[in-house]
Amino acid sequence: MNYTEQVRQEIIDRIDVGGKSGLAFACALTKCAGSVAIYKNAIALEYEYKSDTLALKVMQLLTEIFGCEINLQYNTAIGEVYTLQVSSKDSNDMLTKMNLSHFDGDRLVLEEASAIQGLLTNRHSVETFMQGVFLTVGSVYIPDDVDVRGGYHLEFNILQEDFAHVIADVAEQCGLSFSVADRGSSYGVYTKNSETICDFFAFIHASRSAIILNDILVKREVNNNINRQANVFAANADKITASNSKYMQAVEALTAKVNLEAIDPILYKVATARMEDCTESMGELAKRIGMSKSSVARALKKILTMEEEYDGR
């Protein structure tokens, strides 16, 4: 299953860009997939996507948020790339509203990445911001095999280091712990913690993906518990077998030297029963032969003592 595409589709289906949250969403799209093109004395925002569905959805949302004019171009020269071009008359207004730039006289000044925080004024704006980040540069891998303990990975591929740290800080404020790694030509904001990935899905309202991952985690935990119990049972069985072996060795040595049945019928009964099954615990042995556990323990201890005495130790 392609979980990345599933989460993206859930975002597309559920995104709500009403109010100031629309600016937070548009800001995420612009920082992750946007670029500023300069034509003579005019500037224009451009967005590139490899999916026509995503390009059309972004075009619809940006138009809804800003009421801007956008031109869609399809370029096959460099592969299947869909480019959204915002008209020059709308681009500057959009950049200013998204806290991404301002003009100092005739000079365009790009804002620090931290200025984005001014758009994240409530939970909904943070949710839509993170939805925009995942929709554009997010990827996730979830192993289908519930027996696999590792391999979970969610990452945002970010070009600017300062913006990568802004994303990690925003996530941290929401109780989601992400790390930042230098990937050479970009920066990865990532987590390998399966619970954090599940919480992130729930946070951005990718509920189907969250439920699927939670089911995998529950099944994995059940399997782990079963394996742990099996290991405990095996360890206990080994312990019982090791403990019983000393009694069985003593019985074999003692019965080779004396007629235990003639000396003590009770000891003989316990000794014979012990030799029949080396895996039984003392309690199980006692129950099988109709004696108390303490009586069986005393009998076995006496057999050990007798064997040592006959052996001269």
Phi and psi in degrees as GROMACS dihedral restraints (atoms count N, CA, C in turn):
[ dihedral_restraints ]
;  ai    aj    ak    al  type     phi  dphi    fc
    3     4     5     6     1   -89.3    20    10
    4     5     6     7     1    94.7    20    10
    6     7     8     9     1   -68.3    20    10
    7     8     9    10     1   -31.3    20    10
    9    10    11    12     1   -60.1    20    10
   10    11    12    13     1   -49.0    20    10
   12    13    14    15     1   -66.7    20    10
   13    14    15    16     1   -34.1    20    10
   15    16    17    18     1   -63.9    20    10
   16    17    18    19     1   -45.4    20    10
   18    19    20    21     1   -65.2    20    10
   19    20    21    22     1   -42.0    20    10
   21    22    23    24     1   -60.4    20    10
   22    23    24    25     1   -40.8    20    10
   24    25    26    27     1   -65.8    20    10
   25    26    27    28     1   -38.4    20    10
   27    28    29    30     1   -63.0    20    10
   28    29    30    31     1   -39.6    20    10
   30    31    32    33     1   -63.5    20    10
   31    32    33    34     1   -46.3    20    10
   33    34    35    36     1   -59.0    20    10
   34    35    36    37     1   -40.0    20    10
   36    37    38    39     1   -71.1    20    10
   37    38    39    40     1   -29.8    20    10
   39    40    41    42     1  -113.0    20    10
   40    41    42    43     1    -6.8    20    10
   42    43    44    45     1   -58.9    20    10
   43    44    45    46     1   135.3    20    10
   45    46    47    48     1  -127.3    20    10
   46    47    48    49     1   110.3    20    10
   48    49    50    51     1  -107.8    20    10
   49    50    51    52     1    27.2    20    10
   51    52    53    54     1   -70.3    20    10
   52    53    54    55     1   148.4    20    10
   54    55    56    57     1    66.9    20    10
   55    56    57    58     1  -150.6    20    10
   57    58    59    60     1   -69.3    20    10
   58    59    60    61     1   -17.7    20    10
   60    61    62    63     1   -62.8    20    10
   61    62    63    64     1   -28.2    20    10
   63    64    65    66     1   -62.3    20    10
   64    65    66    67     1   -37.4    20    10
   66    67    68    69     1   -66.3    20    10
   67    68    69    70     1   -39.5    20    10
   69    70    71    72     1   -63.9    20    10
   70    71    72    73     1   -42.3    20    10
   72    73    74    75     1   -64.2    20    10
   73    74    75    76     1   -47.5    20    10
   75    76    77    78     1   -63.4    20    10
   76    77    78    79     1   -36.0    20    10
   78    79    80    81     1   -62.5    20    10
   79    80    81    82     1   -43.7    20    10
   81    82    83    84     1   -61.8    20    10
   82    83    84    85     1   -43.8    20    10
   84    85    86    87     1   -61.6    20    10
   85    86    87    88     1   -42.3    20    10
   87    88    89    90     1   -68.9    20    10
   88    89    90    91     1   -43.3    20    10
   90    91    92    93     1   -68.1    20    10
   91    92    93    94     1   -30.9    20    10
   93    94    95    96     1   -91.4    20    10
   94    95    96    97     1   -33.9    20    10
   96    97    98    99     1  -132.2    20    10
   97    98    99   100     1     3.3    20    10
   99   100   101   102     1   -97.8    20    10
  100   101   102   103     1   161.3    20    10
  102   103   104   105     1  -148.9    20    10
  103   104   105   106     1   156.3    20    10
  105   106   107   108     1  -104.5    20    10
  106   107   108   109     1   118.6    20    10
  108   109   110   111     1  -100.3    20    10
  109   110   111   112     1   136.1    20    10
  111   112   113   114     1  -109.3    20    10
  112   113   114   115     1   121.7    20    10
  114   115   116   117     1  -119.4    20    10
  115   116   117   118     1   104.8    20    10
  117   118   119   120     1    55.4    20    10
  118   119   120   121     1  -113.5    20    10
  120   121   122   123     1  -102.7    20    10
  121   122   123   124     1    11.4    20    10
  123   124   125   126     1  -115.9    20    10
  124   125   126   127     1   153.9    20    10
  126   127   128   129     1  -118.2    20    10
  127   128   129   130     1   152.3    20    10
  129   130   131   132     1  -144.6    20    10
  130   131   132   133     1   138.6    20    10
  132   133   134   135     1   -83.1    20    10
  133   134   135   136     1   138.8    20    10
  135   136   137   138     1  -131.2    20    10
  136   137   138   139     1   144.6    20    10
  138   139   140   141     1  -128.8    20    10
  139   140   141   142     1   134.1    20    10
  141   142   143   144     1  -116.0    20    10
  142   143   144   145     1   134.4    20    10
  144   145   146   147     1  -138.5    20    10
  145   146   147   148     1   150.8    20    10
  147   148   149   150     1   -98.8    20    10
  148   149   150   151     1     0.6    20    10
  150   151   152   153     1  -118.4    20    10
  151   152   153   154     1   126.3    20    10
  153   154   155   156     1   -66.6    20    10
  154   155   156   157     1   -35.2    20    10
  156   157   158   159     1   -62.2    20    10
  157   158   159   160     1   -45.4    20    10
  159   160   161   162     1   -67.8    20    10
  160   161   162   163     1   -42.2    20    10
  162   163   164   165     1   -60.6    20    10
  163   164   165   166     1   -44.0    20    10
  165   166   167   168     1   -67.2    20    10
  166   167   168   169     1   -37.6    20    10
  168   169   170   171     1   -66.8    20    10
  169   170   171   172     1   -44.2    20    10
  171   172   173   174     1   -62.7    20    10
  172   173   174   175     1   -41.9    20    10
  174   175   176   177     1   -58.8    20    10
  175   176   177   178     1   -42.8    20    10
  177   178   179   180     1   -64.7    20    10
  178   179   180   181     1   -44.4    20    10
  180   181   182   183     1   -68.7    20    10
  181   182   183   184     1   -42.9    20    10
  183   184   185   186     1   -64.0    20    10
  184   185   186   187     1   -38.4    20    10
  186   187   188   189     1   -64.3    20    10
  187   188   189   190     1   -39.8    20    10
  189   190   191   192     1   -66.3    20    10
  190   191   192   193     1   -38.9    20    10
  192   193   194   195     1   -74.8    20    10
  193   194   195   196     1   -45.4    20    10
  195   196   197   198     1  -109.7    20    10
  196   197   198   199     1   -14.7    20    10
  198   199   200   201     1    64.6    20    10
  199   200   201   202     1    33.4    20    10
  201   202   203   204     1   -92.6    20    10
  202   203   204   205     1   166.3    20    10
  204   205   206   207     1   -95.0    20    10
  205   206   207   208     1   126.1    20    10
  207   208   209   210     1  -129.6    20    10
  208   209   210   211     1   136.4    20    10
  210   211   212   213     1  -110.0    20    10
  211   212   213   214     1   130.9    20    10
  213   214   215   216     1  -101.7    20    10
  214   215   216   217     1   124.9    20    10
  216   217   218   219     1  -122.5    20    10
  217   218   219   220     1   144.4    20    10
  219   220   221   222     1  -114.4    20    10
  220   221   222   223     1   120.6    20    10
  222   223   224   225     1  -117.9    20    10
  223   224   225   226     1   118.1    20    10
  225   226   227   228     1   -99.3    20    10
  226   227   228   229     1    -5.4    20    10
  228   229   230   231     1   -65.5    20    10
  229   230   231   232     1   -34.0    20    10
  231   232   233   234     1  -115.8    20    10
  232   233   234   235     1    31.7    20    10
  234   235   236   237     1    98.1    20    10
  235   236   237   238     1  -177.7    20    10
  237   238   239   240     1   -78.3    20    10
  238   239   240   241     1    97.6    20    10
  240   241   242   243     1  -126.1    20    10
  241   242   243   244     1   129.2    20    10
  243   244   245   246     1  -106.6    20    10
  244   245   246   247     1   121.2    20    10
  246   247   248   249     1  -111.5    20    10
  247   248   249   250     1   127.8    20    10
  249   250   251   252     1   -99.7    20    10
  250   251   252   253     1   123.9    20    10
  252   253   254   255     1  -114.2    20    10
  253   254   255   256     1   117.2    20    10
  255   256   257   258     1   -85.2    20    10
  256   257   258   259     1   137.3    20    10
  258   259   260   261     1   -59.0    20    10
  259   260   261   262     1   149.4    20    10
  261   262   263   264     1   -60.9    20    10
  262   263   264   265     1   -33.1    20    10
  264   265   266   267     1   -70.4    20    10
  265   266   267   268     1   -21.7    20    10
  267   268   269   270     1   -99.1    20    10
  268   269   270   271     1   -23.2    20    10
  270   271   272   273     1   -60.7    20    10
  271   272   273   274     1   -48.4    20    10
  273   274   275   276     1   -63.1    20    10
  274   275   276   277     1   -41.6    20    10
  276   277   278   279     1   -61.1    20    10
  277   278   279   280     1   -41.8    20    10
  279   280   281   282     1   -64.5    20    10
  280   281   282   283     1   -45.9    20    10
  282   283   284   285     1   -61.3    20    10
  283   284   285   286     1   -39.7    20    10
  285   286   287   288     1   -66.7    20    10
  286   287   288   289     1   -45.4    20    10
  288   289   290   291     1   -64.5    20    10
  289   290   291   292     1   -28.6    20    10
  291   292   293   294     1   -88.9    20    10
  292   293   294   295     1     8.2    20    10
  294   295   296   297     1    59.7    20    10
  295   296   297   298     1    34.2    20    10
  297   298   299   300     1  -105.5    20    10
  298   299   300   301     1   -22.0    20    10
  300   301   302   303     1  -162.6    20    10
  301   302   303   304     1   166.4    20    10
  303   304   305   306     1  -153.3    20    10
  304   305   306   307     1   164.5    20    10
  306   307   308   309     1   -99.6    20    10
  307   308   309   310     1   132.0    20    10
  309   310   311   312     1  -109.3    20    10
  310   311   312   313     1    91.4    20    10
  312   313   314   315     1    70.1    20    10
  313   314   315   316     1  -120.3    20    10
  315   316   317   318     1   -97.1    20    10
  316   317   318   319     1     3.1    20    10
  318   319   320   321     1   -99.1    20    10
  319   320   321   322     1   128.6    20    10
  321   322   323   324     1   -81.4    20    10
  322   323   324   325     1   123.7    20    10
  324   325   326   327     1  -113.4    20    10
  325   326   327   328     1   122.4    20    10
  327   328   329   330     1   -84.0    20    10
  328   329   330   331     1   136.3    20    10
  330   331   332   333     1   -77.8    20    10
  331   332   333   334     1   158.4    20    10
  333   334   335   336     1   -65.6    20    10
  334   335   336   337     1   150.4    20    10
  336   337   338   339     1   -59.3    20    10
  337   338   339   340     1   -30.8    20    10
  339   340   341   342     1   -64.6    20    10
  340   341   342   343     1   -19.5    20    10
  342   343   344   345     1   -63.8    20    10
  343   344   345   346     1   -21.9    20    10
  345   346   347   348     1   -60.8    20    10
  346   347   348   349     1   -31.8    20    10
  348   349   350   351     1   -56.8    20    10
  349   350   351   352     1   -25.9    20    10
  351   352   353   354     1   -64.8    20    10
  352   353   354   355     1   -18.5    20    10
  354   355   356   357     1   -86.1    20    10
  355   356   357   358     1   -18.8    20    10
  357   358   359   360     1   -94.3    20    10
  358   359   360   361     1    74.2    20    10
  360   361   362   363     1   -93.8    20    10
  361   362   363   364     1   -12.9    20    10
  363   364   365   366     1  -152.5    20    10
  364   365   366   367     1   174.4    20    10
  366   367   368   369     1   -60.5    20    10
  367   368   369   370     1   -41.2    20    10
  369   370   371   372     1   -63.1    20    10
  370   371   372   373     1   -39.5    20    10
  372   373   374   375     1   -66.8    20    10
  373   374   375   376     1   -35.7    20    10
  375   376   377   378     1   -68.2    20    10
  376   377   378   379     1   -41.1    20    10
  378   379   380   381     1   -59.9    20    10
  379   380   381   382     1   -48.0    20    10
  381   382   383   384     1   -69.0    20    10
  382   383   384   385     1   -33.7    20    10
  384   385   386   387     1   -60.4    20    10
  385   386   387   388     1   -48.4    20    10
  387   388   389   390     1   -68.7    20    10
  388   389   390   391     1   -31.3    20    10
  390   391   392   393     1   -62.5    20    10
  391   392   393   394     1   -43.0    20    10
  393   394   395   396     1   -64.6    20    10
  394   395   396   397     1   -38.1    20    10
  396   397   398   399     1   -64.3    20    10
  397   398   399   400     1   -49.4    20    10
  399   400   401   402     1   -65.3    20    10
  400   401   402   403     1   -42.7    20    10
  402   403   404   405     1   -56.2    20    10
  403   404   405   406     1   -33.8    20    10
  405   406   407   408     1   -93.6    20    10
  406   407   408   409     1   -46.6    20    10
  408   409   410   411     1  -130.5    20    10
  409   410   411   412     1    14.5    20    10
  411   412   413   414     1   -89.2    20    10
  412   413   414   415     1   150.9    20    10
  414   415   416   417     1  -148.9    20    10
  415   416   417   418     1   150.7    20    10
  417   418   419   420     1  -144.7    20    10
  418   419   420   421     1   142.2    20    10
  420   421   422   423     1  -125.5    20    10
  421   422   423   424     1   126.1    20    10
  423   424   425   426     1  -123.4    20    10
  424   425   426   427     1   116.6    20    10
  426   427   428   429     1   -64.6    20    10
  427   428   429   430     1   133.7    20    10
  429   430   431   432     1   -74.1    20    10
  430   431   432   433     1   -25.7    20    10
  432   433   434   435     1   -75.9    20    10
  433   434   435   436     1   115.0    20    10
  435   436   437   438     1   -68.6    20    10
  436   437   438   439     1   -14.7    20    10
  438   439   440   441     1   -83.5    20    10
  439   440   441   442     1   -10.2    20    10
  441   442   443   444     1   -81.7    20    10
  442   443   444   445     1   125.0    20    10
  444   445   446   447     1   -83.6    20    10
  445   446   447   448     1   -35.5    20    10
  447   448   449   450     1  -110.7    20    10
  448   449   450   451     1  -167.6    20    10
  450   451   452   453     1    97.3    20    10
  451   452   453   454     1    -7.1    20    10
  453   454   455   456     1   -74.1    20    10
  454   455   456   457     1   135.3    20    10
  456   457   458   459     1  -156.4    20    10
  457   458   459   460     1   125.0    20    10
  459   460   461   462     1  -125.2    20    10
  460   461   462   463     1   132.5    20    10
  462   463   464   465     1  -148.0    20    10
  463   464   465   466     1   146.3    20    10
  465   466   467   468     1  -111.4    20    10
  466   467   468   469     1   126.9    20    10
  468   469   470   471     1   -94.8    20    10
  469   470   471   472     1   106.6    20    10
  471   472   473   474     1  -115.0    20    10
  472   473   474   475     1   137.5    20    10
  474   475   476   477     1   -80.4    20    10
  475   476   477   478     1   -35.8    20    10
  477   478   479   480     1  -100.5    20    10
  478   479   480   481     1   131.6    20    10
  480   481   482   483     1   -64.0    20    10
  481   482   483   484     1   -42.3    20    10
  483   484   485   486     1   -64.6    20    10
  484   485   486   487     1   -37.5    20    10
  486   487   488   489     1   -69.3    20    10
  487   488   489   490     1   -35.5    20    10
  489   490   491   492     1   -59.1    20    10
  490   491   492   493     1   -42.0    20    10
  492   493   494   495     1   -71.9    20    10
  493   494   495   496     1   -31.7    20    10
  495   496   497   498     1   -61.5    20    10
  496   497   498   499     1   -44.6    20    10
  498   499   500   501     1   -61.6    20    10
  499   500   501   502     1   -45.6    20    10
  501   502   503   504     1   -62.1    20    10
  502   503   504   505     1   -39.4    20    10
  504   505   506   507     1   -66.9    20    10
  505   506   507   508     1   -41.8    20    10
  507   508   509   510     1   -62.0    20    10
  508   509   510   511     1   -43.2    20    10
  510   511   512   513     1   -62.8    20    10
  511   512   513   514     1   -41.6    20    10
  513   514   515   516     1   -61.2    20    10
  514   515   516   517     1   -40.1    20    10
  516   517   518   519     1   -63.7    20    10
  517   518   519   520     1   -21.6    20    10
  519   520   521   522     1   -97.8    20    10
  520   521   522   523     1     8.4    20    10
  522   523   524   525     1    82.5    20    10
  523   524   525   526     1    17.7    20    10
  525   526   527   528     1  -114.3    20    10
  526   527   528   529     1   118.4    20    10
  528   529   530   531     1   -93.8    20    10
  529   530   531   532     1   116.4    20    10
  531   532   533   534     1  -122.0    20    10
  532   533   534   535     1   150.0    20    10
  534   535   536   537     1  -106.4    20    10
  535   536   537   538     1   160.0    20    10
  537   538   539   540     1  -118.5    20    10
  538   539   540   541     1   129.1    20    10
  540   541   542   543     1  -128.8    20    10
  541   542   543   544     1   139.7    20    10
  543   544   545   546     1   -78.5    20    10
  544   545   546   547     1   116.1    20    10
  546   547   548   549     1   -97.2    20    10
  547   548   549   550     1    10.0    20    10
  549   550   551   552     1    99.6    20    10
  550   551   552   553     1   -81.5    20    10
  552   553   554   555     1   -92.6    20    10
  553   554   555   556     1    -2.3    20    10
  555   556   557   558     1  -156.2    20    10
  556   557   558   559     1  -177.2    20    10
  558   559   560   561     1  -126.2    20    10
  559   560   561   562     1   135.1    20    10
  561   562   563   564     1  -101.2    20    10
  562   563   564   565     1   123.7    20    10
  564   565   566   567     1  -100.4    20    10
  565   566   567   568     1   112.1    20    10
  567   568   569   570     1  -143.1    20    10
  568   569   570   571     1   163.7    20    10
  570   571   572   573     1  -143.5    20    10
  571   572   573   574     1   144.9    20    10
  573   574   575   576     1  -112.7    20    10
  574   575   576   577     1     9.2    20    10
  576   577   578   579     1   -87.5    20    10
  577   578   579   580     1   118.4    20    10
  579   580   581   582     1   -63.0    20    10
  580   581   582   583     1   -36.9    20    10
  582   583   584   585     1   -67.3    20    10
  583   584   585   586     1   -38.0    20    10
  585   586   587   588     1   -64.8    20    10
  586   587   588   589     1   -39.9    20    10
  588   589   590   591     1   -62.5    20    10
  589   590   591   592     1   -43.7    20    10
  591   592   593   594     1   -62.4    20    10
  592   593   594   595     1   -43.5    20    10
  594   595   596   597     1   -64.6    20    10
  595   596   597   598     1   -36.4    20    10
  597   598   599   600     1   -65.3    20    10
  598   599   600   601     1   -44.5    20    10
  600   601   602   603     1   -55.9    20    10
  601   602   603   604     1   -46.0    20    10
  603   604   605   606     1   -64.2    20    10
  604   605   606   607     1   -38.8    20    10
  606   607   608   609     1   -62.9    20    10
  607   608   609   610     1   -39.5    20    10
  609   610   611   612     1   -92.6    20    10
  610   611   612   613     1    12.5    20    10
  612   613   614   615     1    65.7    20    10
  613   614   615   616     1    28.7    20    10
  615   616   617   618     1   -88.8    20    10
  616   617   618   619     1    68.5    20    10
  618   619   620   621     1   -65.0    20    10
  619   620   621   622     1   -38.3    20    10
  621   622   623   624     1   -62.8    20    10
  622   623   624   625     1   -43.5    20    10
  624   625   626   627     1   -65.6    20    10
  625   626   627   628     1   -38.2    20    10
  627   628   629   630     1   -64.3    20    10
  628   629   630   631     1   -41.7    20    10
  630   631   632   633     1   -66.2    20    10
  631   632   633   634     1   -43.5    20    10
  633   634   635   636     1   -61.2    20    10
  634   635   636   637     1   -47.0    20    10
  636   637   638   639     1   -65.6    20    10
  637   638   639   640     1   -40.3    20    10
  639   640   641   642     1   -62.0    20    10
  640   641   642   643     1   -39.6    20    10
  642   643   644   645     1   -62.1    20    10
  643   644   645   646     1   -40.9    20    10
  645   646   647   648     1   -62.5    20    10
  646   647   648   649     1   -43.5    20    10
  648   649   650   651     1   -66.1    20    10
  649   650   651   652     1   -38.9    20    10
  651   652   653   654     1   -65.1    20    10
  652   653   654   655     1   -45.0    20    10
  654   655   656   657     1   -63.4    20    10
  655   656   657   658     1   -39.9    20    10
  657   658   659   660     1   -63.3    20    10
  658   659   660   661     1   -41.2    20    10
  660   661   662   663     1   -66.4    20    10
  661   662   663   664     1   -38.8    20    10
  663   664   665   666     1   -61.7    20    10
  664   665   666   667     1   -46.0    20    10
  666   667   668   669     1   -61.6    20    10
  667   668   669   670     1   -39.7    20    10
  669   670   671   672     1   -63.7    20    10
  670   671   672   673     1   -40.3    20    10
  672   673   674   675     1   -64.6    20    10
  673   674   675   676     1   -40.9    20    10
  675   676   677   678     1   -62.9    20    10
  676   677   678   679     1   -44.0    20    10
  678   679   680   681     1   -64.3    20    10
  679   680   681   682     1   -39.7    20    10
  681   682   683   684     1   -63.9    20    10
  682   683   684   685     1   -41.6    20    10
  684   685   686   687     1   -64.6    20    10
  685   686   687   688     1   -40.7    20    10
  687   688   689   690     1   -63.4    20    10
  688   689   690   691     1   -39.5    20    10
  690   691   692   693     1   -65.3    20    10
  691   692   693   694     1   -38.9    20    10
  693   694   695   696     1   -65.1    20    10
  694   695   696   697     1   -44.6    20    10
  696   697   698   699     1   -60.5    20    10
  697   698   699   700     1   -43.0    20    10
  699   700   701   702     1   -64.3    20    10
  700   701   702   703     1   -41.6    20    10
  702   703   704   705     1   -64.2    20    10
  703   704   705   706     1   -42.0    20    10
  705   706   707   708     1   -64.1    20    10
  706   707   708   709     1   -40.7    20    10
  708   709   710   711     1   -63.0    20    10
  709   710   711   712     1   -41.5    20    10
  711   712   713   714     1   -63.3    20    10
  712   713   714   715     1   -40.6    20    10
  714   715   716   717     1   -64.3    20    10
  715   716   717   718     1   -43.3    20    10
  717   718   719   720     1   -64.3    20    10
  718   719   720   721     1   -44.4    20    10
  720   721   722   723     1   -62.3    20    10
  721   722   723   724     1   -42.5    20    10
  723   724   725   726     1   -64.1    20    10
  724   725   726   727     1   -40.3    20    10
  726   727   728   729     1   -67.2    20    10
  727   728   729   730     1   -40.4    20    10
  729   730   731   732     1   -71.8    20    10
  730   731   732   733     1   -26.7    20    10
  732   733   734   735     1   -61.3    20    10
  733   734   735   736     1   -34.4    20    10
  735   736   737   738     1   -68.3    20    10
  736   737   738   739     1   -34.9    20    10
  738   739   740   741     1   -70.0    20    10
  739   740   741   742     1   -40.2    20    10
  741   742   743   744     1   -65.6    20    10
  742   743   744   745     1   -38.7    20    10
  744   745   746   747     1   -64.7    20    10
  745   746   747   748     1   -39.6    20    10
  747   748   749   750     1   -66.3    20    10
  748   749   750   751     1   -40.4    20    10
  750   751   752   753     1   -62.6    20    10
  751   752   753   754     1   -46.1    20    10
  753   754   755   756     1   -61.0    20    10
  754   755   756   757     1   -44.9    20    10
  756   757   758   759     1   -66.8    20    10
  757   758   759   760     1   -41.1    20    10
  759   760   761   762     1   -70.7    20    10
  760   761   762   763     1   -44.4    20    10
  762   763   764   765     1   -69.2    20    10
  763   764   765   766     1   -18.0    20    10
  765   766   767   768     1   -76.9    20    10
  766   767   768   769     1   -18.1    20    10
  768   769   770   771     1  -106.1    20    10
  769   770   771   772     1   -31.4    20    10
  771   772   773   774     1  -135.7    20    10
  772   773   774   775     1   163.5    20    10
  774   775   776   777     1   -90.8    20    10
  775   776   777   778     1    90.3    20    10
  777   778   779   780     1   -63.9    20    10
  778   779   780   781     1   -34.0    20    10
  780   781   782   783     1   -63.4    20    10
  781   782   783   784     1   -37.3    20    10
  783   784   785   786     1   -74.3    20    10
  784   785   786   787     1   -34.5    20    10
  786   787   788   789     1   -73.5    20    10
  787   788   789   790     1   -46.5    20    10
  789   790   791   792     1  -155.0    20    10
  790   791   792   793     1   100.1    20    10
  792   793   794   795     1   -57.4    20    10
  793   794   795   796     1   -34.7    20    10
  795   796   797   798     1   -66.5    20    10
  796   797   798   799     1   -45.2    20    10
  798   799   800   801     1   -61.1    20    10
  799   800   801   802     1   -40.8    20    10
  801   802   803   804     1   -62.6    20    10
  802   803   804   805     1   -41.4    20    10
  804   805   806   807     1   -61.2    20    10
  805   806   807   808     1   -46.3    20    10
  807   808   809   810     1   -66.2    20    10
  808   809   810   811     1   -43.0    20    10
  810   811   812   813     1   -62.9    20    10
  811   812   813   814     1   -44.1    20    10
  813   814   815   816     1   -63.5    20    10
  814   815   816   817     1   -42.4    20    10
  816   817   818   819     1   -65.4    20    10
  817   818   819   820     1   -37.8    20    10
  819   820   821   822     1   -64.5    20    10
  820   821   822   823     1   -36.6    20    10
  822   823   824   825     1   -72.2    20    10
  823   824   825   826     1   -19.7    20    10
  825   826   827   828     1   -75.0    20    10
  826   827   828   829     1   -28.0    20    10
  828   829   830   831     1  -151.9    20    10
  829   830   831   832     1   112.4    20    10
  831   832   833   834     1   -84.6    20    10
  832   833   834   835     1    -7.0    20    10
  834   835   836   837     1   -97.8    20    10
  835   836   837   838     1   -11.0    20    10
  837   838   839   840     1   -71.2    20    10
  838   839   840   841     1   139.7    20    10
  840   841   842   843     1   -74.7    20    10
  841   842   843   844     1   168.2    20    10
  843   844   845   846     1   -62.8    20    10
  844   845   846   847     1   -36.1    20    10
  846   847   848   849     1   -65.9    20    10
  847   848   849   850     1   -42.0    20    10
  849   850   851   852     1   -66.6    20    10
  850   851   852   853     1   -38.7    20    10
  852   853   854   855     1   -62.8    20    10
  853   854   855   856     1   -45.4    20    10
  855   856   857   858     1   -60.5    20    10
  856   857   858   859     1   -42.4    20    10
  858   859   860   861     1   -64.8    20    10
  859   860   861   862     1   -38.3    20    10
  861   862   863   864     1   -66.6    20    10
  862   863   864   865     1   -37.9    20    10
  864   865   866   867     1   -99.0    20    10
  865   866   867   868     1     6.5    20    10
  867   868   869   870     1    73.2    20    10
  868   869   870   871     1    35.6    20    10
  870   871   872   873     1  -125.8    20    10
  871   872   873   874     1   164.8    20    10
  873   874   875   876     1   -77.6    20    10
  874   875   876   877     1   156.0    20    10
  876   877   878   879     1   -62.7    20    10
  877   878   879   880     1   -39.4    20    10
  879   880   881   882     1   -65.8    20    10
  880   881   882   883     1   -35.5    20    10
  882   883   884   885     1   -67.3    20    10
  883   884   885   886     1   -41.0    20    10
  885   886   887   888     1   -65.0    20    10
  886   887   888   889     1   -41.2    20    10
  888   889   890   891     1   -62.2    20    10
  889   890   891   892     1   -42.8    20    10
  891   892   893   894     1   -64.8    20    10
  892   893   894   895     1   -39.7    20    10
  894   895   896   897     1   -64.8    20    10
  895   896   897   898     1   -44.4    20    10
  897   898   899   900     1   -66.5    20    10
  898   899   900   901     1   -38.2    20    10
  900   901   902   903     1   -64.4    20    10
  901   902   903   904     1   -39.4    20    10
  903   904   905   906     1   -66.1    20    10
  904   905   906   907     1   -36.2    20    10
  906   907   908   909     1   -63.0    20    10
  907   908   909   910     1   -42.0    20    10
  909   910   911   912     1   -61.3    20    10
  910   911   912   913     1   -43.3    20    10
  912   913   914   915     1   -64.9    20    10
  913   914   915   916     1   -43.3    20    10
  915   916   917   918     1   -64.3    20    10
  916   917   918   919     1   -40.3    20    10
  918   919   920   921     1   -65.2    20    10
  919   920   921   922     1   -39.4    20    10
  921   922   923   924     1   -65.6    20    10
  922   923   924   925     1   -40.0    20    10
  924   925   926   927     1   -66.0    20    10
  925   926   927   928     1   -42.9    20    10
  927   928   929   930     1   -69.5    20    10
  928   929   930   931     1   -26.5    20    10
  930   931   932   933     1   -84.5    20    10
  931   932   933   934     1    -8.0    20    10
  933   934   935   936     1    81.7    20    10
  934   935   936   937     1    17.2    20    10
